[in-house]
Amino acid sequence: MSDLESFRAEARAWLEENCPPEMRTPVKGDEDICWGGRNFKFQSEAQKLWMERCAAKGYTVPDWPKAYGGAGLSPQETKVLRQEMAKLGCRSPLNSFGIWMLGPALLKFGTEEQKVHYLNQIARGEIRWCQGYSEPGSGSDLVSMQTYGEDKGDHWVVNGQKIWTSYADKADWIFCLVRTDKTNKYQGISFLLFDMETPGVSTKPIKLISGNSPFCETFFDNVVVPKHQIVGELNRGWDVAKYLLGHEREMISGMGGDGGVTSIGAAMKAVLAEEPVLRAQMALFDVDNLTFRAHGERFMDEWKTGKAHPAYSNLMKYVGTELNKKRNELVMSIGGSQALEWESERSNGGSKARNWLRTKANSIEGGTSEVMLNVVSKRILEMPGA
């Protein structure tokens, strides 16, 4: 038996023994997702147990070094673990912007002290993070941001506003782009970390067309940020920001394919018995989905080994966005008029309609689809500019 086959058997045995049966069922809504953080309330003992067991094993971040809360697995072992979790239907033990975005940035740009301090807390689900990037008037043109940190010797005093800050009202800390030099557009931005309970930080949820409010406006009024809470070099935060954006787009692209369903056509087979046009649309979606998943596996293998094209995450983000929108549109088509129900118990609070409307934001967040296509055309296809 090869080392990888031996690890597969070991991982499968551990998962079968440690993943509670309740955590082997599909997630029904946001309340079923473990986000962690100091204010998070577990929905069940099984959810708490699953997260704690995985954190102790290093399986919330299996490819991170053990010193930072991970399991120290190789890319191949991490892939095997994900495969075995999928076979058993195991839920993700911990969802976190700290895992998906900040963690990789800290691993590359953070000091040793920052890595030990923050990464272990992220891996254990003790800090819930939000992202302070976009501002009113500074979305796709992110470097035009105006939030300013005034140098006060051993700290900065930050003033400004961010917008579309996902779950800012629930987050413990924020990783935030702050202008620290007004004379240089690109080389005058720093990447700061600070507690959302710091005096002067406030949030205001934004209600979306879905009726939900996952995004917020975030305001900074004379917020004191110690100098040691900078990641990377002073005024070089754009380097950190760009690297993190690649991981954010990778995360968003992952929403696109199956939505927890391997084949949407198979899942809806009984419903579609008398609907040949919808059956054909479902079959086409399944083909696109399987192609995307296969392409995504290759991309992730290349990404982990540093062989992926730097702009390829833009392509994956765009395709994943379009697939997620298409999947939800098909779900609405299958549901017919019943899928438009907004608040009934039968419709689970209008989950189909609300999810469908929520996907419209996928083509904006993390970089608009238009920007993604521009990057693909310029950096991957090397097409001449207009």
C-alpha positions as CSV (number, residue, x, y, z in Angstrom):
1,M,0.0,0.0,0.0
2,S,1.4,3.4,-1.0
3,D,1.7,6.2,1.5
4,L,-1.2,8.1,0.0
5,E,-3.4,5.0,0.0
6,S,-2.5,4.4,3.6
7,F,-3.4,8.0,4.4
8,R,-6.7,7.6,2.6
9,A,-7.6,4.6,4.8
10,E,-6.5,6.4,7.9
11,A,-8.5,9.6,7.1
12,R,-11.6,7.6,6.2
13,A,-11.5,5.7,9.5
14,W,-11.0,8.9,11.5
15,L,-13.9,10.6,9.7
16,E,-16.2,7.7,10.2
17,E,-15.4,7.6,13.9
18,N,-15.4,11.3,14.6
19,C,-18.0,13.0,12.3
20,P,-21.4,12.9,14.0
21,P,-24.3,11.6,11.9
22,E,-26.0,15.0,12.1
23,M,-23.0,16.6,10.4
24,R,-23.3,14.2,7.4
25,T,-26.5,15.8,6.1
26,P,-26.7,18.7,3.6
27,V,-26.6,22.3,5.0
28,K,-30.1,23.7,4.9
29,G,-29.2,27.4,5.5
30,D,-26.8,29.9,7.0
31,E,-27.8,28.7,10.5
32,D,-26.3,25.3,9.7
33,I,-22.9,26.8,8.9
34,C,-20.3,27.1,11.6
35,W,-18.6,30.5,11.3
36,G,-16.8,30.5,14.6
37,G,-15.9,33.7,16.5
38,R,-16.3,34.9,20.0
39,N,-20.0,35.6,19.6
40,F,-20.9,32.5,17.6
41,K,-23.6,30.2,19.1
42,F,-23.5,26.6,18.0
43,Q,-26.8,25.2,16.7
44,S,-26.3,21.8,18.2
45,E,-23.9,19.7,20.3
46,A,-23.0,17.8,17.1
47,Q,-21.9,21.0,15.3
48,K,-19.7,22.0,18.3
49,L,-18.2,18.6,18.6
50,W,-17.4,18.3,14.9
51,M,-15.7,21.7,14.8
52,E,-13.7,21.0,18.0
53,R,-12.6,17.5,16.9
54,C,-11.4,18.8,13.5
55,A,-9.6,21.8,15.1
56,A,-7.8,19.4,17.5
57,K,-6.8,17.2,14.6
58,G,-5.8,20.2,12.4
59,Y,-8.5,19.4,9.9
60,T,-10.1,22.8,9.8
61,V,-7.0,24.0,7.9
62,P,-5.3,20.6,7.0
63,D,-2.7,22.1,4.7
64,W,-1.4,24.7,7.2
65,P,1.7,23.9,9.2
66,K,1.1,22.2,12.6
67,A,2.7,25.2,14.3
68,Y,-0.1,27.4,13.1
69,G,-3.0,25.1,13.9
70,G,-3.0,22.9,10.8
71,A,-2.3,19.2,10.2
72,G,0.7,19.8,8.0
73,L,-0.7,17.8,5.1
74,S,0.8,17.8,1.7
75,P,-1.4,19.1,-1.2
76,Q,-2.0,15.5,-2.3
77,E,-3.1,14.5,1.3
78,T,-5.3,17.5,1.6
79,K,-7.0,16.6,-1.7
80,V,-7.6,13.0,-0.4
81,L,-9.0,14.3,2.8
82,R,-11.5,16.5,0.9
83,Q,-12.5,13.5,-1.2
84,E,-13.1,11.3,1.7
85,M,-15.2,14.0,3.5
86,A,-17.3,14.4,0.3
87,K,-17.9,10.7,0.1
88,L,-19.2,10.6,3.6
89,G,-21.2,13.8,3.1
90,C,-19.3,15.6,5.9
91,R,-20.1,19.2,6.4
92,S,-17.3,21.8,6.5
93,P,-16.4,22.0,10.2
94,L,-15.6,25.7,10.0
95,N,-16.2,28.4,7.4
96,S,-14.1,31.4,7.7
97,F,-12.8,34.4,5.8
98,G,-9.8,33.9,8.0
99,I,-9.2,30.5,6.5
100,W,-10.1,31.4,2.9
101,M,-8.5,34.8,2.5
102,L,-6.5,36.2,5.5
103,G,-4.8,33.0,6.4
104,P,-3.0,32.5,3.0
105,A,-2.0,36.2,3.1
106,L,-0.5,35.9,6.6
107,L,1.3,32.7,5.6
108,K,3.0,34.7,2.8
109,F,3.4,38.2,4.3
110,G,3.0,37.9,8.1
111,T,5.7,38.0,10.7
112,E,6.3,34.8,12.7
113,E,4.6,36.4,15.7
114,Q,1.6,37.3,13.6
115,K,1.4,33.8,12.2
116,V,1.5,32.1,15.6
117,H,-0.9,34.5,17.2
118,Y,-3.6,34.9,14.5
119,L,-3.4,31.6,12.5
120,N,-3.9,29.4,15.5
121,Q,-6.9,31.4,16.6
122,I,-8.4,31.2,13.1
123,A,-7.8,27.4,13.0
124,R,-9.6,27.0,16.3
125,G,-12.5,29.1,15.2
126,E,-11.9,31.8,17.8
127,I,-11.9,34.8,15.5
128,R,-14.4,35.7,12.9
129,W,-13.0,38.1,10.3
130,C,-14.5,40.5,7.8
131,Q,-12.8,42.3,4.8
132,G,-12.4,46.1,4.6
133,Y,-11.7,46.7,0.9
134,S,-14.5,48.4,-1.1
135,E,-15.5,52.0,-0.4
136,P,-18.3,54.2,-1.8
137,G,-16.8,55.3,-5.2
138,S,-13.9,52.8,-4.9
139,G,-15.2,49.4,-5.9
140,S,-13.4,48.0,-9.0
141,D,-11.0,51.0,-8.8
142,L,-9.9,49.8,-5.4
143,V,-6.7,51.9,-5.3
144,S,-8.7,55.1,-5.3
145,M,-9.8,54.4,-1.7
146,Q,-9.8,57.2,0.7
147,T,-9.8,55.7,4.2
148,Y,-6.8,57.3,5.8
149,G,-4.5,56.3,8.7
150,E,-2.6,59.2,10.2
151,D,0.8,58.3,11.7
152,K,0.9,59.0,15.4
153,G,4.2,57.5,16.3
154,D,3.3,54.1,17.8
155,H,-0.1,53.9,16.2
156,W,-2.3,55.1,13.4
157,V,-5.6,57.0,13.7
158,V,-7.9,55.7,11.0
159,N,-10.9,57.6,9.6
160,G,-13.1,56.6,6.7
161,Q,-15.8,54.3,5.4
162,K,-16.0,50.8,3.8
163,I,-19.0,49.3,2.1
164,W,-20.3,45.8,1.1
165,T,-18.4,44.5,4.2
166,S,-19.8,41.0,4.4
167,Y,-20.9,40.1,8.0
168,A,-19.2,43.1,9.5
169,D,-21.9,43.2,12.1
170,K,-21.0,39.7,13.2
171,A,-17.2,39.8,12.8
172,D,-14.7,40.1,15.6
173,W,-11.8,41.6,13.6
174,I,-11.3,43.2,10.2
175,F,-8.4,43.0,7.7
176,C,-8.5,46.5,6.2
177,L,-6.9,48.5,3.4
178,V,-5.9,51.9,4.7
179,R,-4.2,54.7,2.9
180,T,-1.1,55.7,4.8
181,D,0.5,57.9,2.1
182,K,-1.7,60.3,0.1
183,T,1.1,61.1,-2.4
184,N,1.3,57.6,-4.0
185,K,-1.8,55.9,-5.4
186,Y,-0.4,52.3,-5.4
187,Q,2.5,52.5,-3.0
188,G,0.6,54.4,-0.3
189,I,-1.7,51.7,1.0
190,S,-1.1,49.6,4.1
191,F,-2.8,46.3,5.2
192,L,-4.0,46.6,8.8
193,L,-5.7,44.3,11.3
194,F,-7.9,45.5,14.1
195,D,-10.6,44.5,16.5
196,M,-14.2,45.5,15.5
197,E,-14.8,46.4,19.2
198,T,-12.1,49.2,19.0
199,P,-13.7,52.5,19.9
200,G,-14.8,54.4,16.8
201,V,-15.8,51.3,14.7
202,S,-19.4,51.0,13.8
203,T,-21.5,49.1,11.3
204,K,-24.9,49.4,9.5
205,P,-26.4,46.4,7.7
206,I,-27.5,46.9,4.0
207,K,-30.7,45.2,3.0
208,L,-30.4,43.5,-0.4
209,I,-33.1,42.6,-2.9
210,S,-33.2,39.1,-1.3
211,G,-34.5,40.7,1.9
212,N,-31.4,39.6,3.7
213,S,-28.6,41.8,5.0
214,P,-25.2,40.0,4.8
215,F,-23.4,43.2,3.7
216,C,-22.8,46.2,5.8
217,E,-21.5,49.8,5.7
218,T,-18.5,50.1,8.1
219,F,-17.4,53.4,9.6
220,F,-14.1,54.4,11.2
221,D,-14.1,57.5,13.4
222,N,-10.6,58.1,15.0
223,V,-9.9,54.4,15.3
224,V,-6.5,53.7,17.0
225,V,-4.6,50.9,15.4
226,P,-1.2,49.8,17.0
227,K,1.8,49.8,14.6
228,H,2.4,46.0,15.1
229,Q,-1.0,45.2,13.5
230,I,0.3,45.9,10.0
231,V,0.8,42.9,7.6
232,G,3.7,43.3,5.2
233,E,5.6,46.5,4.6
234,L,4.3,50.0,5.3
235,N,2.7,51.5,2.1
236,R,3.0,48.1,0.3
237,G,-0.4,46.8,1.4
238,W,-1.5,46.6,-2.3
239,D,0.9,43.6,-2.7
240,V,-0.9,41.8,0.2
241,A,-4.3,42.9,-1.1
242,K,-3.7,41.5,-4.6
243,Y,-2.5,38.2,-3.3
244,L,-5.5,37.9,-1.0
245,L,-7.9,38.8,-3.9
246,G,-6.7,35.7,-5.8
247,H,-7.8,33.5,-2.8
248,E,-11.1,35.4,-2.5
249,R,-11.8,34.8,-6.2
250,E,-10.9,31.1,-5.7
251,M,-13.4,31.0,-2.8
252,I,-16.2,32.6,-4.9
253,S,-15.6,30.4,-7.8
254,G,-16.2,27.4,-5.5
255,M,-19.8,28.5,-5.1
256,G,-20.5,27.9,-8.8
257,G,-20.5,24.2,-9.5
258,D,-22.7,21.9,-7.5
259,G,-24.1,23.8,-4.6
260,G,-23.9,20.5,-2.6
261,V,-25.6,18.5,-5.4
262,T,-23.5,16.3,-7.7
263,S,-26.1,16.3,-10.4
264,I,-29.0,18.8,-10.4
265,G,-30.7,16.7,-13.1
266,A,-30.6,13.5,-11.0
267,A,-31.8,15.4,-7.9
268,M,-34.8,16.8,-9.8
269,K,-35.5,13.7,-11.9
270,A,-39.0,13.1,-10.7
271,V,-40.0,16.7,-11.1
272,L,-38.7,16.8,-14.6
273,A,-40.4,13.7,-15.9
274,E,-42.8,15.7,-18.0
275,E,-40.5,18.6,-18.8
276,P,-38.3,17.7,-21.8
277,V,-37.0,21.3,-22.3
278,L,-36.0,21.6,-18.6
279,R,-34.4,18.1,-18.7
280,A,-32.2,19.3,-21.6
281,Q,-31.2,22.4,-19.7
282,M,-30.4,20.4,-16.6
283,A,-28.3,18.0,-18.6
284,L,-26.4,20.8,-20.2
285,F,-25.8,22.4,-16.8
286,D,-24.6,19.1,-15.4
287,V,-22.0,18.8,-18.2
288,D,-20.8,22.3,-17.6
289,N,-20.7,21.6,-13.9
290,L,-18.6,18.5,-14.3
291,T,-16.3,20.3,-16.7
292,F,-15.9,23.1,-14.2
293,R,-15.2,20.8,-11.3
294,A,-12.6,18.9,-13.3
295,H,-11.0,22.1,-14.4
296,G,-11.1,23.4,-10.8
297,E,-9.2,20.3,-9.5
298,R,-6.5,20.9,-12.0
299,F,-6.4,24.6,-11.1
300,M,-6.1,23.8,-7.4
301,D,-3.3,21.3,-8.0
302,E,-1.4,23.8,-10.0
303,W,-2.2,26.6,-7.5
304,K,-0.9,24.6,-4.6
305,T,2.4,23.9,-6.4
306,G,2.8,27.5,-7.6
307,K,2.4,26.5,-11.3
308,A,-1.0,28.2,-12.0
309,H,-1.1,31.3,-14.1
310,P,-1.4,34.3,-11.6
311,A,-4.6,35.5,-13.4
312,Y,-6.3,32.1,-13.6
313,S,-8.3,32.7,-10.4
314,N,-10.0,35.5,-12.3
315,L,-11.2,33.0,-14.9
316,M,-12.4,30.6,-12.3
317,K,-14.2,33.3,-10.5
318,Y,-16.0,34.4,-13.6
319,V,-17.1,30.9,-14.6
320,G,-18.1,29.9,-11.1
321,T,-20.2,33.0,-10.8
322,E,-22.1,32.3,-14.0
323,L,-22.6,28.7,-13.1
324,N,-24.0,29.6,-9.6
325,K,-26.4,32.1,-11.2
326,K,-27.5,29.5,-13.8
327,R,-28.0,26.8,-11.2
328,N,-30.3,29.0,-9.1
329,E,-32.2,30.2,-12.2
330,L,-32.9,26.5,-13.1
331,V,-34.0,25.8,-9.5
332,M,-36.5,28.7,-9.9
333,S,-37.7,27.4,-13.3
334,I,-38.3,23.9,-11.8
335,G,-40.2,25.4,-8.9
336,G,-42.5,27.5,-11.0
337,S,-44.8,29.9,-9.2
338,Q,-44.2,28.1,-5.9
339,A,-40.5,29.1,-6.0
340,L,-41.6,32.7,-5.9
341,E,-43.1,32.3,-2.4
342,W,-41.4,34.7,-0.1
343,E,-42.2,33.9,3.6
344,S,-44.2,30.7,3.8
345,E,-43.2,27.7,5.9
346,R,-43.6,25.5,2.9
347,S,-40.9,27.5,1.0
348,N,-38.6,27.6,4.0
349,G,-38.9,31.3,4.3
350,G,-38.6,31.8,0.5
351,S,-35.2,30.2,0.4
352,K,-35.2,29.5,-3.3
353,A,-36.2,33.0,-4.3
354,R,-33.8,34.6,-1.8
355,N,-30.9,32.5,-2.9
356,W,-31.6,33.2,-6.6
357,L,-31.6,37.0,-5.9
358,R,-28.5,36.7,-3.8
359,T,-26.5,35.2,-6.7
360,K,-26.8,38.5,-8.6
361,A,-24.2,39.9,-6.3
362,N,-21.7,37.2,-7.2
363,S,-21.0,39.0,-10.5
364,I,-20.0,42.1,-8.4
365,E,-18.3,41.0,-5.3
366,G,-14.6,40.0,-5.4
367,G,-14.3,41.9,-8.7
368,T,-17.0,42.5,-11.3
369,S,-17.5,40.0,-14.1
370,E,-16.5,42.8,-16.5
371,V,-13.2,43.3,-14.7
372,M,-12.6,39.5,-14.6
373,L,-13.1,39.3,-18.4
374,N,-10.8,42.3,-18.9
375,V,-8.1,40.6,-16.9
376,V,-8.5,37.3,-18.7
377,S,-8.3,39.0,-22.1
378,K,-5.2,41.0,-21.2
379,R,-3.2,38.6,-19.0
380,I,-4.2,35.1,-20.2
381,L,-5.2,35.6,-23.8
382,E,-2.7,38.5,-24.2
383,M,-5.1,40.5,-26.4
384,P,-4.2,44.1,-27.2
385,G,-5.9,46.9,-25.3
386,A,-8.5,49.0,-26.8
